[in-house]
Amino acid sequence: MTHPAQWKVDVAGQGVRVDKSVREDPALFRPGTANGALRAVELVLPDALRVRAPLAEPSPFLLIAENGRFVLRRDGADAGVEVRVTPPPRFTERKTRRGTPMARIATVYGNHLVVSPGLACGFSVRGAPCRFCLEGARVAEHDAVGVEDVVDAVRAAFDEGVCDDVYFNSGVFDAEDGGVGFLAPYIDAVRRHFDTLIAVQVHPPRTNAWIDRTYAMGVDALSYNLEIYDQHVLERQCIGRARYVGRDRYLEALAYAARIFPSGTVWTDLVVGLEPVASTIAGIDALTATGVVPVAAIVRGDIAAPSAEDVTAVLAHLYRAVKGAGINMGWVRDLGLGVAPLEARWFAGDGARLAVTVQNLTRSRLGGFAARGLARVRRRLRVKKVQESFDSAHL
């Protein structure tokens, strides 16, 4: 084994084959999505790195069950690595009190409960989805679910103990608020019923005042996903983002949000392999200079995987840039579909013991309690400051 992060990148991009010993337990497999995404297994690699691996033929990786444990082997290697397989949560087989399937509302990625009250990707509805998208580029099949349905699903997930926090996302992009207004009632309900950290992934609003309001409504972490830094590649690969929002607005909104939210809680994905390495590195530098955390998204599907040299160059630079900028690396973590800066330390050849200590603390129950308490105090102070500024401007 080279190192866990290298296995994560390779497994996420190339998928896994499953031995007969694993196929005999279909409850281990995550279902595919309506748009044809492959079924998957969620693995926990050494160093507690999580990865969602699509089931793929062919693949150089084989998952085997041996004597009550799971081993992942690479073709041609003498030995494999022991991994854990986390089966799909049981709550997704249930319905809410109103009869809505909970699988329609939420799913678990890593330690995060991802809640999607509305299914449609607005860019897809307009005929301009991202070309590489496997998860989000789908047309709506249902109306938005009710607030009560979301509360039921979140409670079921927490009761089962399968997640630590809640991630909301919205496909709305053409509203003045960028989609966070649609999520506001759901955020308020989860904030009232549960003591948890809440992250939101939406599109940039038209004005920065909505970013202040996003923080004030109880959001702890925020993502506006740019995906690609190079303007010309963005226009080819992410037509909707380029046409309806624009690269500059993503960068402006991210930079402003990083000044409002705590260090390390504003992030954006950069897909590795869709643009030249130099462009991705330039994007990492531009984002970290404004306090934004870049996350290296792993290309999947029919897109050709980037070379090992390119991946190493990007991820080593990612860790060094975030560390050099002094951005907190303990918030954005445990991602099944992307490489967080703390995980990228492996490519930089840095043991990063202090960073690992931070990661372990934020994973612990005590660390999570402390983080939530600090978030509440900081939000009250920030909202008070914004309100005072607003009142002074209207005297």
N, C-alpha and C positions, 0 to 999 in steps of 0.2 A: 504494500500500500504506500502511495506517495504521501498524501495527507488527506484528512477528511474533506476539506473544502474542494480539492480536486475531484474526489469521487462524487461530491454533490453536483458539481458542474457537469460532469460526464453523464451521470445517471439521469439528471433532469433533462439533458438534451437528447440522449440516446435511448432512454427508457430501459426497461428490464424485461427479460424473459422469465417465466416462472416454471419451476420444476413441477412434476406431477404431484410431489409431496405438498406443494403449496396450492395447486389448483383444486385439491380435494377440500379446501376450506374457502368457498366462495365468499364468505362473510368478511374476508380480509380486504376485498377489492372495493375501491371507490368507483361509483358509477360514472359513465361518460355523460356529457351534456348534450342537449338537444341539437346542437350545431355540429355534432360529429366528433367532438373531442374524445380521445381515447380513455378507456378505463385506466385506473391508476392504482398504485399502492403508495401509502405514505410511510416512509422509512425514517428511523432515527439512527443516524450514523454515529461513529465515535465522535467524542467531543460534543455530543448532544445536538449535532447538526441535523436539521429536518429537511427532507426533500420529498416532493411529490413526483413519483416516477411513473410515467405512462407505461402501460403494458405494450410492448413493441416486438415485432418480428421483422427483420432480425435485430438483435442487440448483442453487444459484447458482454453484457452482464446477465448472470443467471442467479435467481433467488431460490434458495433451497431450504427446506425444513429438515433439521437434523436433531434428533433427541430433545425435542421441545424447544429448540432455539432456531433462529433464522441466520443463514449465512449468505452473504452476497459475494459472488465470485466473478472475476473478470477472465474472459477467455485467455488462455495462455499463461495465466498466473498460477503459481504453485499453491497458494493459499488465498482464502477469502477473508472477509471481515465479518464479525458478528454484528448484526443490526437488530433493531426492534421494528416490528410492524404494528402500526396503530390502526386498528380497524375503524370503519366508519362509525360515528356515534349512533347510539340507539335512538336518540330522540328524533332523528330524521325519519323514522318509520311511523311516527305518531302524527296526530292532527291536533290543531288548536281547539279551544272550546267552541269556536265558530265553524269548525269543520275544515279548516284550511290545512293542507299537508305542510308539516314543518319543513320538509325538504324543499318546498317552494319558497321558503322565507330565508333560510340560513344554512350555512355549511361551515365546517371547521377546517381551517388551514393552519397547521402547526398548533400553536396555543391560542389562536385567534378565532373568534366567532364572526364570520363575515355575513352580514345581514344585508339583503337586497330587497327592500320593500317593493320596488318596481323593476321588472326584468329588462325593459327595453334599453338598448344602447342608442342614444339619440343620433349619433353619427351614422349608425347602421340604418335607422329609420329613414334618414335623409339620403341613403345610398352612398355613404362615404365612410365605411368602417376602416379601421387600421388593417392593412393587408395581411399582417402576420397574426392577428388576434384569433385565438382559439376559444376564449372564454366569454368575452363580452359582446362580440359582434353578432347579436341575434335580435330578431324582431320580437316585440312583446307578444306573449301568448295569453297573458292574464292582466286584469286590472291590478292596480296597486293594492296591497293587503292593508288591513286595518291596523291601527295602533295596538289594539288588544291582541291581535295575532302575533305581532312582534314580541310583545311582553311575554306571551305564553311560550314562544320558542326560545327566547333568551333564558327564561326561568328554567325550562327543561334542560337546556345545555349546561347551565350552572349547577343544577341539581345533580346532573350526571358527572360533573367534574371534568369536562372535556376541554375547557377553555379558561383563559385568564382575563380576557378583555373582549371588547366588542368593536368590530370594524364595520362602519356603514359605508355603502357606496350607492351612487345614483348615476343613471345614464343621462340625466337632464343636463343640457349644456347651454340652451338658448335663453334661459331666464336671466334676469339682471343679477340674481344671486348666485348663478353658476350651478344651481341644483341643491344648495344647502337649505334653502327655504323649504323644499319638498321634504327634506329629512328632519326638519326642526321638530315636528310633533313626536316623531319616533325617538329622537335624541332626548327630548324632555321627559318622555315616559320612562326610558331606560335609566336616566339620571335619577328620577324620583323613586324607582323601584329597586335599584341595584347599586351597590358600592363597587364600581368598576371604572376602569379607564376606557375612554371612548375615542376612537380614531375615525376619521372621515376621509373618504376619497371621492372628490368631486372635481369639477372643472373650475377654472378661475372665474370669479365674479367680475362684473364690468367695472366696479369701483372697489377701492380698498376698504371702504366703510363696512362692506359685508364681511371682510376678513375679521375686523374687530368684533362684529356681531357673532361670527362663528365661534370665536373664542369665548365670548360672553355667554353663549347659550349652553356651554358645558362641554365643548370639544377639547380633548387633551392633546391630540396629535392630528396632523392634517397633511394630505397629499394632493397635489395637482400634478398628474402624471404627464410629463412632457414626452417621454419615450425615446425621442431622438433629438440630438443637439443640432446636427447639421441642417440648415434651412432647406436645402434642395432635397436631401433624402427625406426629411420630414414631409415635404410636399408630395413626394411620391408614395411614401409608405403610410402616412397618417393624414389622408386628405381632409378628413373632418377637422382634426386639430388645427391644421394649417389654415384651412378656409374659414372656419367659423370662430376660432379663438385667436390663433396666431402665436407663433413662437415667442415674440416679445412679451405678450401679455402673460404667458405662462411664467417666464423668467421674472417679470416685474412682480407678479402676485406671490410667487414663491419667496422672493427676497423680502417683500413686505411682511409676509406671514412669519418668516424666520425672526423678524424683529419683535413680533407680538407674542409668539408661542415660546415655551422654554427651549433651551438649547437641545438639539437633537430630535425634536418632535415634528419637524417639517421635512418631508422627503419627497423625492420623485424618482421614478424608474428611468434608467437609460438601458435600452436593449443592446446587449453586446453582440456585435457581428453584423448589424444592419448598416453601419456607417464606418468609415475608416477609423482605425484605432486612434489616430491623432485627433480626430474630431471628438470621439468619446472622452478622451483625456482632457481636451479643452473644455468640454462640458462639465466634467468633474471639477476642474479648477474654477470655472465660472460659478458653479453652484456652491462649492465650499467657501468661496470668497464671500458669499452673502449669508453663510450660516446654514445652508440647506444640505441635507444628507442625500447624496446620490445612492441609489440601490441598483446593483447590476442585475438586470432581468435576463434570464436565460432563454435564448431562442429555442423554440420547439416547432414541431410540425414539419412541413415540407421545406422550411428554410434551411439552407446549408449551414452547418455548425461552424463557428469561427475556429481558427487554428489554435492549438494549445499555446503557441507563443503569444498570439494576440490576447487570449484570455488572461494569461499570466501578466502581461504588461498592463492591461486595464485594471485588474483586480489588485495588483501590487500598488499601483498608483492610487487607486481608490482608498485603500487603507491609509497610506501615507498622507494623502491630502486631507482626509477627515481628521486624522490625528494631529497633523500640523496646524490645522485651523482651530484646534481645541474644541471641536464639537463633541457633545456627549454621544457616545456610541452605545449606551445601555438601553435606549428606547426602541429603536428599530431593530428587531431581532426575530429569530425563530420563523423565518419566512420559508415556506415550502417551495415557492416559485421564483425566488431571487436570492442573491448573495448580498448580505448586509456588510457594512464596512468592517465590523468586528470579525466576521467570518473570513473576510478577505485578508486578514493578517497573515494567514498561512502562506499566501502567495508572496508576501513581502519578507518572509523569513524572520518574522518577529514573534517571539514567544508571547509578548504582550500580557504578562501575568497580571498587571494591574487591570487591564481591560477585561480579562477573564473574570477577575474578582467582581468587577462592576456588573458583568453579565449575570453571574451567579447570584449576586445580591438582588438584582431586579427580578430574577426568576423566583426568588423565595417569597413566601407569604409575607414575612416581615418587610422585605424590600418593597413589595407591591403596596402594602398598607402605607408605608412611608411616602412612596411616590404619589399615591392618591391624596394623602394629606397635604403634601407640598403643592400639588396641582390646585387644590381648592383654595389654599391661602393665596397663592400667586394670582389666581383668577380674580379673587375678590379685590385685590389691590389694583390689578390692571383695569378691571371694569370701573372701579371708583375713579381712577385717573382719567379714563376716557370720558366718563360722565361729567366730571368736573371741567374738562376741556370743552366739552359740548356746551355746558351751561355758560361758561365764560364767553364763548363765541356768540351767544345770543343775548348777552346783557345789553 
